[in-house]
């Protein structure tokens, strides 16, 4: 076996700085076994692009469509809340004047069996059926 080589006696700060500089030079000039970082960065950008166009963008479109449907709720529509309550819209009351207007804080009174419940418009999961008055107008 070969004898162990003695380590240089430099301060840790200087050694870290030298190691960091060497790594930057290797990345900048493409030297060493690692080659260039460009293909790796291109793959990362491609993965983020795929995620955006296949997952994020369709979810945003679906959310926008759902919010638009919630804003168009009318009396007589059958809805299902996120809690699973199925009911018919009896009355829609606009939110208070001081609140920011997103339209999803409005109170919606629904009738489910013999009970009447007040829910926020934004807590409605889906619209099961449209009112008969809206269907006759179309």
C-alpha positions as CSV (number, residue, x, y, z in Angstrom):
1,X,0.0,0.0,0.0
2,X,1.1,3.5,-0.7
3,X,1.6,5.8,2.3
4,X,-1.1,8.4,3.0
5,X,-0.4,11.9,1.7
6,X,-0.3,14.7,4.1
7,X,-3.2,17.2,3.9
8,X,-2.5,20.9,3.4
9,X,-2.9,23.1,6.5
10,X,-5.3,25.8,5.2
11,X,-8.1,27.4,7.0
12,X,-11.6,25.9,6.4
13,X,-12.9,29.2,4.9
14,X,-10.2,29.4,2.3
15,X,-10.5,25.8,1.3
16,X,-14.3,26.2,0.9
17,X,-13.8,29.3,-1.2
18,X,-11.2,27.5,-3.4
19,X,-13.5,24.4,-3.8
20,X,-16.5,26.6,-4.7
21,X,-14.4,28.5,-7.3
22,X,-13.2,25.3,-8.9
23,X,-16.8,24.1,-9.1
24,X,-17.9,27.3,-10.8
25,X,-15.1,27.1,-13.3
26,X,-15.9,23.5,-14.1
27,X,-19.5,24.4,-14.7
28,X,-18.7,27.4,-16.7
29,X,-16.2,25.8,-19.0
30,X,-17.8,22.4,-19.2
31,X,-14.8,20.6,-17.9
32,X,-14.6,17.5,-15.8
33,X,-16.7,14.4,-16.0
34,X,-20.0,16.2,-15.5
35,X,-19.9,18.0,-18.9
36,X,-22.4,20.7,-19.4
37,X,-25.5,21.5,-17.2
38,X,-27.5,22.6,-20.2
39,X,-29.2,19.2,-20.9
40,X,-30.1,18.8,-17.3
41,X,-31.6,22.3,-17.1
42,X,-33.5,21.6,-20.3
43,X,-35.0,18.5,-18.9
44,X,-36.1,20.3,-15.7
45,X,-37.7,23.0,-17.8
46,X,-39.4,20.4,-20.0
47,X,-40.8,18.6,-16.9
48,X,-42.2,21.8,-15.5
49,X,-43.7,22.6,-18.8
50,X,-45.4,19.2,-19.0
51,X,-46.8,19.6,-15.4
52,X,-48.1,23.1,-16.3
53,X,-49.9,22.1,-19.5
54,X,-51.2,18.7,-18.3
55,X,-52.1,19.4,-14.7
56,X,-52.1,23.1,-13.6
57,X,-53.6,24.8,-16.6
58,X,-56.6,22.4,-16.9
59,X,-57.3,22.7,-13.1
60,X,-57.3,26.5,-13.5
61,X,-59.8,26.3,-16.4
62,X,-62.0,23.8,-14.4
63,X,-62.0,26.1,-11.3
64,X,-62.9,29.1,-13.4
65,X,-65.8,27.2,-15.1
66,X,-67.0,26.0,-11.6
67,X,-66.9,29.6,-10.2
68,X,-68.8,30.9,-13.2
69,X,-71.5,28.2,-12.7
70,X,-71.8,29.1,-9.0
71,X,-72.3,32.8,-9.9
72,X,-75.2,31.9,-12.2
73,X,-77.1,29.9,-9.6
74,X,-80.8,30.7,-9.6
75,X,-83.9,29.9,-7.6
76,X,-85.0,26.3,-8.3
77,X,-81.6,24.9,-9.1
78,X,-80.8,21.6,-7.5
79,X,-77.3,21.6,-5.9
80,X,-75.0,19.4,-3.8
81,X,-72.8,21.0,-1.1
82,X,-69.3,19.8,-0.2
83,X,-70.9,18.2,2.9
84,X,-73.1,16.0,0.7
85,X,-76.4,17.9,1.4
86,X,-78.7,17.8,-1.7
87,X,-81.2,20.6,-1.9
88,X,-83.0,23.1,-4.0
89,X,-82.1,26.8,-4.1
90,X,-84.9,28.9,-2.5
91,X,-83.1,32.3,-2.2
92,X,-79.8,33.9,-3.0
93,X,-78.7,36.8,-0.8
94,X,-75.7,39.0,-1.8
95,X,-72.8,39.4,0.6
96,X,-72.4,42.5,2.7
97,X,-71.3,45.8,1.1
98,X,-68.0,46.0,3.0
99,X,-66.7,42.6,1.9
100,X,-64.5,42.2,-1.3
101,X,-66.7,41.1,-4.2
102,X,-65.7,37.6,-5.4
103,X,-69.3,36.5,-5.4
104,X,-68.6,33.3,-3.5
105,X,-69.4,34.7,-0.1
106,X,-73.1,35.2,-0.9
107,X,-75.6,33.3,1.2
108,X,-77.7,30.7,-0.6
109,X,-80.8,29.3,1.2
110,X,-81.6,25.8,0.1
111,X,-84.5,23.5,0.9
112,X,-83.6,19.9,1.7
113,X,-86.6,17.7,2.5
114,X,-88.5,19.7,5.2
115,X,-85.4,21.7,6.3
116,X,-84.1,25.0,5.1
117,X,-80.3,25.6,5.3
118,X,-78.2,28.7,4.6
119,X,-74.8,27.9,2.9
120,X,-72.2,30.0,1.3
121,X,-72.2,30.0,-2.5
122,X,-68.5,28.9,-2.5
123,X,-69.4,25.8,-0.5
124,X,-71.5,24.3,-3.3
125,X,-69.8,21.4,-4.9
126,X,-71.9,21.0,-8.0
127,X,-75.2,21.9,-9.7
128,X,-77.2,18.7,-10.3
129,X,-80.1,20.3,-12.2
130,X,-81.2,23.7,-13.4
131,X,-84.5,25.3,-12.5
132,X,-87.5,24.6,-14.7
133,X,-87.9,28.4,-15.3
134,X,-84.4,28.6,-16.7
135,X,-85.0,25.5,-18.9
136,X,-88.3,27.0,-20.3
137,X,-86.6,30.3,-21.2
138,X,-84.0,28.5,-23.4
